[in-house]
Amino acid sequence: MTPADLSLTVQHAVRRAVDDGALRVDVPPRVKVEKARPGGVGEYASSVALSLARPAGRAALDVASLLKERLEGADGILAVDITGPGFLNFTLRPGGGAGLLAAVSAAGLSYGHGDGLAGETVRFEAGREERASVVVGCLVGLVRAQGGDAGVADGGERVHVHPGTYDGETLGSDAARWRLLRAAPHDRPLDGAPLLLRHERNGLFRVQYAHSRARRLLVNGRQLDVLPSYETDVEDPLLGLVRDHPSVLLAAARHRAPDRVARHLEAVADALLGFQHTVLPLGDEKPSAAHRSRLVLAEAAGTVLAGGLSVLGISAPDRI
């Protein structure tokens, strides 16, 4: 179950509560679902009960209890807990990768795009120096990918960035953008020189290399007659990172923080590089359903990496 799926499930629970007369409110057009915060319960949380309490004339805990009754046992949800003044916390069922990976395959590079900011209009001030221009250009794309109406106040639509220089060496466009977008807004841009090195300490290299490995696994799989087909559940942290991609993109757009996307891509890349050795048969090992299923997950991770890099305006080479 993706965050978007969970959001719809909660919205449907609200609608059922309204339809049977338990709640007297307007059903919200969207329900915000976010990753559970430290100290919370489960994987995701929603404050929908708190937002509905006042118009319903009910205590938030009462609204949360009504929704919990209608959410328990829903497909993909293992448990629903109420915390604090009325937050709903969700634990998802283990496995369930088939639907998630099918959604990634169907969406392609648009996986994670949604309507979480539908109805919002954002006009950014045009950047007057390189970093501001790059960040504004990226944020326009992020907000639009979440259904918002975004643009630059002076009417500019595209921000062109020339490769930066570092100690006399020219950075390519990819490294120049990563240098500026990977750093949090309150931090200085990354040093340019390390981004020219093909080394594991270079986050950009790890992300692009991991994407190339995902593409190569598909080629090698065809040579071994192993085609991607999700036939058995794969339990690996990589699956959770793929599932989190939509919520990361939405949070990056909402908080105007493209560095969140870059950090998430590094986490996906690291997990994929650790996972890759289990994907295809080794030695005399015979191809199995497990190999085919792992290949689907590797392919999905590659899609997440390519899509995330595209959001940042950075290339995703098939070979490095």
C-alpha positions in Angstrom: 0.0 0.0 0.0 1.4 3.4 -1.0 0.8 6.6 0.9 -1.6 7.7 -1.8 -3.5 4.4 -1.4 -3.6 4.9 2.4 -4.9 8.5 1.9 -7.7 7.2 -0.2 -8.5 4.5 2.2 -8.8 7.0 5.1 -10.9 9.3 3.0 -13.3 6.5 2.2 -13.6 5.7 5.9 -14.6 9.3 6.5 -17.2 9.1 3.7 -18.6 5.9 5.2 -18.9 7.6 8.6 -20.7 10.5 7.0 -23.0 8.3 5.0 -24.1 6.3 8.0 -24.7 9.4 10.0 -21.9 8.9 12.5 -20.3 12.2 11.4 -21.9 15.4 10.2 -19.1 17.0 8.2 -18.1 17.6 4.6 -15.8 14.8 3.3 -12.4 16.4 2.7 -11.2 16.3 -0.9 -7.9 14.9 0.3 -6.6 13.3 3.5 -3.0 14.1 4.5 -0.9 11.1 5.4 2.7 11.4 6.5 5.4 9.1 7.8 5.0 8.6 11.6 7.3 10.8 13.6 9.9 9.5 16.1 8.0 8.2 19.1 4.9 7.5 17.1 3.3 4.1 16.3 3.5 2.3 13.0 4.7 3.6 9.7 2.2 6.4 8.8 0.0 8.9 10.6 -2.8 11.3 9.9 -4.3 14.2 11.8 -7.6 14.0 9.9 -9.6 13.4 13.1 -8.3 16.6 14.6 -9.2 18.7 11.5 -12.7 17.2 11.5 -13.4 17.5 15.2 -14.5 21.2 15.3 -16.8 21.1 12.2 -18.3 17.8 13.5 -18.8 19.2 17.0 -17.1 16.2 18.5 -13.9 15.6 20.5 -11.0 14.6 18.2 -10.6 11.3 20.1 -14.2 10.4 19.4 -13.7 11.2 15.7 -10.6 9.1 15.7 -12.4 6.2 17.3 -15.1 6.3 14.7 -12.6 6.3 11.9 -10.5 3.5 13.5 -13.6 1.2 13.6 -14.0 1.7 9.8 -10.3 1.3 9.0 -9.5 -1.8 10.9 -9.2 -4.8 8.6 -8.9 -2.7 5.5 -6.7 -4.2 2.8 -3.1 -3.5 3.4 -3.6 -2.2 7.0 -2.4 -4.4 9.8 -3.2 -2.1 12.7 -4.7 1.3 13.5 -3.7 3.1 16.7 -4.8 6.4 18.2 -2.1 8.5 19.9 -2.0 11.9 21.5 -5.0 14.1 21.1 -6.4 12.1 18.2 -3.8 11.1 15.7 -4.4 8.0 13.7 -1.3 5.8 13.3 -1.1 3.0 10.7 0.9 -0.2 10.6 0.9 -1.7 7.2 0.7 -5.4 6.5 4.1 -7.0 5.7 4.7 -8.0 2.1 2.0 -6.5 -0.1 4.8 -5.6 -2.6 2.9 -6.8 -5.7 0.5 -3.9 -5.8 3.2 -1.4 -5.0 5.7 -2.6 -7.6 2.9 -2.8 -10.2 2.1 0.9 -9.4 5.7 1.8 -9.9 5.9 0.0 -13.2 2.7 1.6 -14.5 3.7 5.2 -13.4 7.3 5.0 -14.6 9.2 8.2 -13.9 6.0 9.8 -12.7 5.8 7.4 -9.7 5.3 9.7 -6.7 3.6 12.5 -8.5 0.2 13.2 -7.2 -2.4 15.9 -6.2 -1.3 16.6 -2.6 -0.9 20.3 -3.4 -3.9 20.6 -5.7 -5.5 24.0 -5.3 -2.4 25.7 -4.1 -0.9 28.5 -6.1 2.8 29.3 -5.5 4.8 32.1 -7.1 8.5 32.1 -6.3 10.7 35.1 -6.5 13.2 34.8 -9.4 16.6 33.8 -8.1 19.3 36.4 -8.5 22.2 34.2 -8.0 23.1 30.6 -9.0 21.9 28.7 -6.0 18.6 30.5 -5.7 17.9 30.0 -9.4 18.6 26.3 -9.3 16.4 25.8 -6.1 13.6 27.9 -7.5 13.6 26.0 -10.8 13.5 22.6 -8.9 10.8 23.7 -6.6 8.5 24.8 -9.5 8.8 21.3 -10.9 8.2 19.7 -7.5 5.1 21.7 -6.7 3.6 21.1 -10.1 4.3 17.4 -9.8 2.1 17.4 -6.7 -0.8 19.2 -8.5 0.0 22.7 -7.4 0.1 25.8 -9.7 3.7 27.0 -9.4 5.7 29.6 -11.3 8.2 32.4 -11.0 6.9 35.8 -10.1 8.6 37.6 -12.9 7.0 35.2 -15.4 10.2 33.2 -16.0 9.5 29.5 -16.5 12.9 28.0 -17.0 16.1 28.7 -15.0 19.2 27.9 -17.0 22.2 26.8 -15.0 25.7 26.8 -16.4 28.2 24.3 -14.9 30.0 25.8 -12.0 33.7 25.9 -11.4 35.8 24.6 -8.5 39.5 25.4 -8.2 39.7 25.9 -11.9 37.9 22.7 -12.8 34.6 22.8 -14.5 31.8 20.8 -13.0 29.4 19.1 -15.3 25.7 20.2 -15.1 24.8 17.2 -13.0 27.5 17.8 -10.3 26.8 21.5 -10.4 23.1 21.0 -9.6 23.8 18.2 -7.0 26.2 20.5 -5.2 23.5 23.1 -4.8 20.4 21.0 -4.2 21.9 18.3 -1.9 22.8 20.8 0.8 19.9 21.8 3.1 18.8 25.4 2.7 20.6 26.6 5.8 23.9 24.8 4.9 26.6 25.8 2.5 26.7 24.1 -0.9 28.8 21.0 -1.1 32.4 21.2 -2.1 32.7 20.7 -5.9 36.0 18.7 -6.1 34.7 15.5 -4.4 31.8 15.4 -6.9 34.3 14.9 -9.7 35.4 11.6 -8.2 33.9 8.2 -8.8 34.0 7.2 -5.2 31.5 5.8 -2.6 31.8 9.0 -0.6 30.4 10.9 -3.6 26.6 10.7 -3.1 25.9 11.7 -6.7 28.1 9.0 -8.0 26.5 6.4 -5.8 23.0 7.4 -7.0 23.8 7.4 -10.7 25.9 4.2 -10.3 23.1 2.4 -8.5 20.7 3.4 -11.3 23.1 1.9 -13.9 23.3 -1.3 -11.9 19.5 -1.6 -11.9 19.5 -1.3 -15.6 22.4 -3.8 -16.0 20.6 -6.3 -13.8 17.7 -6.3 -16.3 20.1 -6.9 -19.2 21.9 -9.7 -17.3 18.6 -11.2 -16.3 17.5 -11.5 -19.9 20.8 -13.3 -20.7 20.0 -15.7 -17.9 16.4 -16.1 -18.9 15.3 -14.3 -15.7 12.6 -11.8 -16.4 11.0 -9.5 -13.8 7.8 -11.1 -12.4 6.7 -10.5 -8.8 5.8 -14.1 -7.7 6.8 -14.2 -4.1 7.1 -11.5 -1.4 10.5 -9.9 -1.0 11.3 -8.7 2.5 14.1 -6.1 2.2 14.4 -2.5 3.4 14.6 -1.4 -0.2 10.9 -2.2 -0.6 10.0 0.3 2.2 12.2 3.0 0.6 10.4 2.5 -2.7 7.1 2.8 -0.9 8.2 6.0 0.8 9.1 7.8 -2.5 5.7 9.5 -3.0 5.7 10.9 0.6 9.3 12.2 0.2 8.4 14.1 -3.0 5.3 15.6 -1.4 7.2 16.6 1.7 10.0 18.1 -0.4 7.4 20.2 -2.3 5.4 21.2 0.8 8.5 22.2 2.8 10.4 23.7 -0.2 13.3 21.3 0.5 14.7 19.5 -2.6 17.5 18.3 -0.4 15.0 15.7 1.0 14.8 14.2 -2.4 18.6 14.0 -2.8 18.9 12.3 0.7 16.2 9.8 -0.1 17.9 8.9 -3.4 21.1 8.2 -1.5 19.3 5.9 0.9 17.6 4.1 -2.1 21.0 3.8 -3.9 22.7 2.4 -0.8 20.0 -0.2 -0.2 20.0 -1.2 -3.9 23.8 -1.6 -4.0 23.6 -3.9 -1.0 20.6 -5.8 -2.4 21.9 -6.3 -6.0 24.1 -9.3 -5.2 21.0 -11.4 -4.2 19.0 -10.6 -7.4 20.3 -13.0 -10.0 21.4 -16.6 -9.7 25.0 -17.2 -8.8 27.2 -20.1 -10.0 25.1 -23.3 -10.5 22.0 -21.7 -8.8 18.9 -22.2 -10.8 16.6 -19.3 -11.6 13.6 -19.2 -9.3 10.5 -17.2 -8.4 12.6 -15.4 -5.8 15.1 -14.2 -8.4 12.3 -12.9 -10.7 10.7 -11.1 -7.8 13.9 -9.5 -6.6 14.5 -8.3 -10.2 11.1 -6.5 -10.1 12.1 -4.7 -6.9 15.5 -3.8 -8.4 13.8 -2.4 -11.5 11.4 -0.4 -9.3 14.3 1.0 -7.3 16.0 2.0 -10.6 12.8 3.8 -11.6 12.7 5.7 -8.3 16.3 6.8 -8.8 15.7 7.9 -12.4 12.5 9.7 -11.4 14.1 11.4 -8.4 17.1 12.5 -10.4 14.8 13.9 -13.1 13.0 16.0 -10.5 16.4 17.5 -9.6 17.2 18.1 -13.2 20.0 15.5 -13.2 20.7 12.7 -15.6 20.3 9.0 -14.9 22.8 7.2 -17.2 22.2 3.6 -18.1 25.9 2.8 -17.9 28.7 4.3 -15.9 
